[in-house]
Amino acid sequence: KEKYGGLSFYMTCGSDEIFDLIEEAEALSYKTCEECGKPGEERANGWIHTLCDYCHENWDKIRLKRWENV
């Protein structure tokens, strides 16, 4: 689940190792561009997204291209 610019993962049971990995992945998601995977930061454009500078500056073009491919 994506919320507030990062990932949220819910599980009812698992080992401490699994929960640690989930916590690490959630933390990394707030620093990783959700579009290209480069380092990014939280940006608010209505919704909160985590984007690098390039994807943030080109967000309208990226969204338009996504809709053209649907």
C-alpha positions in Angstrom: 0.0 0.0 0.0 1.3 3.4 -0.9 0.5 6.3 1.4 2.0 9.7 2.1 4.8 9.2 -0.3 6.0 5.8 1.0 5.1 2.2 1.2 3.1 0.6 4.0 3.1 -3.1 4.4 0.8 -5.0 6.8 1.3 -8.5 8.0 -0.2 -10.4 10.9 2.5 -12.9 11.6 6.2 -13.4 10.6 9.6 -13.7 12.1 11.6 -10.7 13.6 13.8 -10.9 10.5 10.8 -10.5 8.2 9.5 -7.5 10.2 13.0 -5.9 10.2 13.2 -6.3 6.4 9.7 -4.8 6.0 10.7 -1.8 8.2 13.8 -1.3 6.2 11.9 -1.4 2.8 9.3 1.1 4.2 12.1 3.5 5.3 13.9 3.3 1.9 10.7 4.0 0.1 10.6 7.5 1.5 14.1 8.2 0.0 13.7 6.4 -3.4 12.1 7.9 -6.5 8.9 5.9 -7.1 9.2 6.5 -10.9 12.9 5.7 -11.7 14.5 4.3 -8.5 17.1 7.1 -8.0 17.4 8.9 -4.7 14.4 11.1 -4.2 12.4 13.1 -1.6 8.8 13.6 -0.6 7.0 16.1 -2.8 3.5 17.4 -2.5 1.5 17.9 -5.7 -1.9 17.2 -4.4 -0.9 13.6 -3.6 2.4 13.1 -1.8 5.0 11.4 -4.0 8.6 10.5 -3.5 10.5 11.7 -6.6 13.9 12.6 -7.8 14.5 16.2 -9.1 14.1 15.1 -12.8 10.9 13.1 -12.3 9.5 15.9 -10.1 10.2 18.5 -12.8 8.7 16.3 -15.5 5.8 14.8 -13.5 3.1 16.2 -15.9 4.8 14.6 -18.9 5.3 11.3 -17.1 1.6 11.2 -16.0 0.5 12.0 -19.6 2.7 9.3 -21.1 1.2 6.8 -18.6 -2.4 7.6 -19.7 -1.4 7.3 -23.4 -0.2 3.7 -22.7 -3.5 2.6 -21.0 
